[in-house]
């Protein structure tokens, strides 16, 4: 028992005598209270204690249990520390919890500096402005149904829906309004409402025209198939309707790696491993309008293609040799050769994987196998900025409809959101797992809804809000 028992008895007797004396005389200013309790072991009597407040001078503080009532324990504000040597008669000033002398008396040491401030801030965190909120994207939907890697993803122009293209030879239509809630998770699973079947090889690209009536898919079987998009209220378990296959565009002789559609137009661009880029108008009887072949040899094969959004009569194509050329759509003549091949070392490790055109500025952005993203002026062809953007090859790019943010995907399993004004990364999201050292194949912005999406080699597509 020792000193702890002795201290408990001192506190108990002091409280009892104080209550007794207060009843006997309320007019007395000071009452001398003398405790005649003997210590265990036959020690002498204790010296008179200070009036009113008991003095506690033995750490640590006593925890009373059993039949003792909690109300008998003096509150922390009434605990006093004995005066220092040389001021024997002076009354010790009460100290507040958290003061250094009290912390040292408790023997907390380094633990005294620990607080729960961070926990409190996390619980009460609030986003003050809409701008800050829009910079933060969180996973909301997981699209799982494909049996192989998803190569391309494209949002419906107006609705909360999208289409994915996979190496399992199929495309799938997803309605984000029809979800399957998951227990113990805020992320919702989505099942496809329709599957497009018609290709005989992996589907490498998909786009939807601006009227949202048709979509187009390019495949390793060298064909481009035109599909009519079924209603988003279609029964996902109904019979398969093969009439949605509207037509097949045949001209390429090798895999069709990329497609692009013109905003407000029915024109379609394709880039193929046969070394050509082609312009189509799928609704015409003779849909092929033009072909674009580099004037010089050594360009390699086209890897990506896009319309110049600020100049509707031009398009840009990138090549495996890291060359990037802007062509005139009507004459098929090269207009500007972008200064993009400086870092090419005659190997695929420095090729361009994706090219996109800025929606409002004469600017072209390229994603490279050497982890870089580069920016070029469409008028002069000069490089205006370059940056190491990922830890592995940059595979995909997307610019938001307002031209303020750039989204990039990489084989390092992350997608990153960039502020195009400052060229700084404002958010990084790890979204997919690697498969054969490849991770993310495509990223996309919704044209008018707060959605972004990514497609991966793990066979999943993920949508963030």
CORWO-V87150 format. One line per field, one symbol per residue. ss: DSSP state (A for helix, B for strand, O for the rest). phi: phi as a letter, one per 20 degrees, with the letter a starting at -180 (. if undefined). psi: psi as a letter, one per 30 degrees, with the letter a starting at -180 (. if undefined). Layout:
ss->???
phi->???
psi->???
//
This chain:
ss->OAAAAAAAAAAAAAAAAAAAAAAAOOOOOOOOOOOOOOOOOOOOOOOOOOOOOOBOOOOOOOOOOOOOOAAAOOOAAAOBOOOOOOOOOOOOOOOOOOOAAAAAAAOOAAAAAOOOAAAAAAAOOOOOOAAAAAOOOOBBBBBBOOOOOBBBBBBOOOOOBBBBBBOOOBBBBBBBBBBBOOOOOOOBBBBBBBBBBOOOOOBBBBBBOOOOOBBBBBBOOOOBBBBBOOOOOOOOOOOOOAAABBBBBOOOOOOBBBBBBOOOOOBBBBBBOOOOBBBBBOOOOOOBBBBBOOOOOOOOOBBBBBBOOOOOOBBBBBBOOOOBBBBBOOOOOBBBBBOOOOOOOOOAAAOBBBBBBOOOOOBBBBBBOOOBBBBBBOOOOOBBBBBBOOOOOBBBBBBOOOOOBBBBBBOOOBBBBBBOOOOBBBBBBBOOOOBOOBOBBBBBBOOOOOOBBBBBOOOBBBBBO
phi->.mfffgffffffffffffffffffbeeffcceddedfeffomfffffgeffmdfddccfefedecnefffffeffffefddgffgocfefffffdefofggfffffmfmfffefcdfffffffdfceecffffffddcfccddcafebgeebbbefgceebbcdccfemcccdcdfedddfdflbeeeecdfebcecaedbgedbbbcffemeccccdcfemdddeceefffefffdfffdffffercedafdbgeebcbdefmbeecdcccffnddcdccgeefdffeacccgfdenfndfdbbafffebfecbccdcfemfbcedefeemefebefedefefcmbffcfeebccdffcdfcddcddfemedccceffdnffdabbfdbebgedbbbdfgemecddccbfemcdcddeffeldedaccecbefblmccddbcbdfgbcfccbcccfenddcddc
psi->dbeeeeeeeeeeeeeeeeeeeeeejffkekkkkkkgkklkghlllklklkldkkkjgjllkkjkabfkkeffkklfffklkkllkfhefkkkkkllkfleeeeeefhebffffklgeeeeeefgkkkeleeeeffjkkkekkjjflfakjflkkkkfelillkkklfggllkkkjffjljkkkhkfkkkkkkfkkkkflglkkflklklffgfllkkklfgglkkkkkklkfgkjfgllkjfffjflkjkelgakjfklkkkkglgkkkkklfgglkkkljffleifjelkjkkfllgfalkflllkjffjfgllkkllfgglkkklkeefgkkekjkifgegkgglffglkfkklkkfflikkkkklfgglkkkkkfefgkkfkkkjflfakkfllkklffgfkkkkllggglkkkkjfefhlkfkkkjfllkjhgkdkfllkkkeglikllkklfgglkkkk.
//
